[in-house]
Amino acid sequence: FACGLPVVTTAVGGIPYMTTHAEDAMLAPDNDAEQLAQHMLSLLRDPVLSTRLIGNGRRRALEHSWEPIYSKLARLYHGEIPA
């Protein structure tokens, strides 16, 4: 996300919980090289999809940068957010 490129990856581990297929990343089943290749071709052929994934991915990366996390923790420690 943070590199400004569309993400194509497998839906393993925590990745499906951090991304939404076709919104901020293209997800393929584990060990499915054919689907990964199809997703890459889709991005090459569809600049609108590619641009949308880049923008949404960038927003997702910013949501999880240290500044918002630090701000939430500081508010929690100061009692502004219920535990």
C-alpha positions, -999 to +999 in steps of 0.1 A: +000+000+000+025+025+012+046+022-020+017+036-042+013+004-061-017-019-064-014-050-042-018-085-056-014-112-029-027-144-015-055-145+010-036-162+038-029-154+074-041-120+085-042-105+050-080-111+044-087-092+077-067-062+066-078-059+030-109-061+009-107-079-025-110-055-054-113-025-031-077-021-018-060-053-030-065-082-053-066-115-033-061-150-047-064-183-029-032-198-015-010-216-040-031-203-070-005-189-094-031-188-122-054-165-102-025-143-092-015-139-128-051-131-138-053-104-111-020-089-125-034-089-160-066-073-148-047-044-133-026-040-165-058-040-186-079-018-164-063+015-153-094+025-135-093-005-112-055+000-107-060+036-098-088+028-074-067+001-056-038+025-054-059+052-038-078+029-014-046+011-005-029+044+003-058+054+025-056+020+043-019+024+049-024+059+064-051+045+087-025+021+101+005+044+103+019+052+137+003+087+140-033+075+142-023+045+164-003+068+187-032+093+189-057+065+199-034+051+225-028+085+240-065+092+242-070+058+258-044+064+284-058+098+292-093+083+296-109+099+266-117+065+251-134+038+273-113+007+278 
